[in-house]
């Protein structure tokens, strides 16, 4: 099943993002901080990509809903009742941060996005659990 493969990739990406985040926090006060912060942001971008593609596959397989973009998938995930308004708002903000990180680079922006990472990790974990729970029922 395509969804099971995507969820395995999602789990791996989430683990790697969490490791990068923790490593960055260990280096917060030294010269390597920027390197680890930027690595964490890149892993965030990758994790968000696999997250929305997992949601896309899930919605198609379980609800027959086809979505074509990250924001459309997040809105459909909300519309089908899997997440609440707060979660969809957070997911849309994550997409905005990903777009900013991908297309613009400023130290202050990188620090701001990294500052959201702990909350983003929690949201990724929640989404993973929702998807995992439904495919294992």
C-alpha positions as CSV (number, residue, x, y, z in Angstrom):
1,X,0.0,0.0,0.0
2,X,1.4,3.4,-1.0
3,X,0.2,5.0,2.2
4,X,2.2,2.6,4.4
5,X,5.4,3.5,2.5
6,X,4.7,7.2,2.9
7,X,4.0,6.7,6.6
8,X,7.3,4.9,7.0
9,X,9.0,7.8,5.2
10,X,7.1,10.2,7.4
11,X,8.2,8.4,10.6
12,X,11.8,8.5,9.4
13,X,11.7,12.1,8.5
14,X,10.1,13.0,11.8
15,X,12.8,11.1,13.7
16,X,15.6,12.9,11.8
17,X,14.0,16.3,12.3
18,X,13.7,15.7,16.0
19,X,17.4,14.6,16.1
20,X,18.4,17.7,14.2
21,X,16.4,20.0,16.5
22,X,17.9,18.4,19.6
23,X,21.4,18.7,18.2
24,X,20.8,22.4,17.4
25,X,19.7,23.1,21.0
26,X,22.9,21.5,22.2
27,X,24.9,24.0,20.1
28,X,22.8,27.0,20.8
29,X,25.7,28.9,22.5
30,X,28.5,28.0,20.1
31,X,29.8,28.8,16.6
32,X,28.1,25.8,15.0
33,X,24.6,26.9,15.9
34,X,23.9,28.4,12.5
35,X,24.9,25.2,10.8
36,X,22.7,23.0,12.9
37,X,19.8,25.5,12.8
38,X,19.9,25.6,9.0
39,X,20.1,21.8,8.9
40,X,17.0,21.6,11.1
41,X,15.1,24.0,8.8
42,X,16.0,21.8,5.8
43,X,14.8,18.7,7.6
44,X,11.6,20.6,8.5
45,X,11.0,21.4,4.8
46,X,11.5,17.8,3.9
47,X,9.2,16.6,6.7
48,X,6.5,19.0,5.7
49,X,6.7,17.7,2.1
50,X,6.3,14.1,3.2
51,X,3.5,15.1,5.6
52,X,1.3,16.8,3.0
53,X,1.9,14.0,0.5
54,X,1.0,11.4,3.2
55,X,-2.2,13.4,3.9
56,X,-2.9,13.5,0.2
57,X,-2.6,9.8,-0.2
58,X,-4.6,9.1,3.0
59,X,-7.5,11.4,1.9
60,X,-7.6,9.7,-1.6
61,X,-7.5,6.2,-0.2
62,X,-9.8,6.6,2.8
63,X,-12.2,9.4,1.7
64,X,-11.9,9.5,-2.0
65,X,-10.9,13.2,-1.8
66,X,-8.3,14.4,-4.2
67,X,-6.2,17.5,-3.3
68,X,-3.4,19.0,-5.4
69,X,-1.5,21.3,-3.2
70,X,-0.2,21.3,0.4
71,X,-2.7,24.0,1.6
72,X,-5.6,22.3,-0.2
73,X,-4.7,19.0,1.5
74,X,-4.6,20.6,4.9
75,X,-8.0,22.2,4.4
76,X,-9.5,18.9,3.2
77,X,-7.9,17.1,6.2
78,X,-9.8,19.6,8.4
79,X,-13.0,19.4,6.3
80,X,-13.1,15.6,6.6
81,X,-12.9,16.0,10.4
82,X,-9.5,14.6,11.2
83,X,-8.2,17.8,12.7
84,X,-9.6,20.9,14.3
85,X,-9.5,24.5,13.3
86,X,-6.4,25.2,15.5
87,X,-4.5,22.4,13.9
88,X,-5.4,23.4,10.3
89,X,-4.3,27.0,11.1
90,X,-1.0,25.7,12.5
91,X,-0.5,23.5,9.4
92,X,-1.1,26.4,7.1
93,X,1.3,28.6,9.1
94,X,3.9,25.8,8.7
95,X,3.5,25.8,5.0
96,X,4.0,29.6,5.0
97,X,7.2,29.2,7.0
98,X,8.4,26.5,4.6
99,X,7.7,28.8,1.7
100,X,9.6,31.6,3.3
101,X,12.5,29.4,4.2
102,X,12.7,28.0,0.7
103,X,12.5,31.3,-1.2
104,X,14.1,33.8,1.2
105,X,17.1,33.6,3.4
106,X,17.7,35.9,6.4
107,X,19.3,35.1,9.7
108,X,16.4,36.6,11.6
109,X,13.9,34.6,9.6
110,X,15.9,31.4,10.2
111,X,15.9,32.1,13.9
112,X,12.2,32.8,13.9
113,X,11.3,29.6,12.0
114,X,13.6,27.6,14.3
115,X,11.8,29.1,17.2
116,X,8.6,27.5,16.0
117,X,10.2,24.0,15.6
118,X,9.2,22.6,19.0
119,X,5.6,23.3,18.3
120,X,5.9,22.0,14.7
121,X,7.4,18.8,15.9
122,X,4.3,18.3,18.2
123,X,2.0,18.9,15.2
124,X,3.9,16.5,13.0
125,X,3.7,13.9,15.7
126,X,-0.1,14.4,16.1
127,X,-0.6,14.1,12.3
128,X,1.5,11.0,12.2
129,X,-0.5,9.4,15.0
130,X,-3.8,10.3,13.3
131,X,-2.7,8.7,10.1
132,X,-1.1,5.7,11.7
133,X,-4.2,5.0,13.9
134,X,-6.6,5.0,10.9
135,X,-4.5,2.7,8.8
136,X,-4.1,0.2,11.6
137,X,-7.8,0.0,12.5
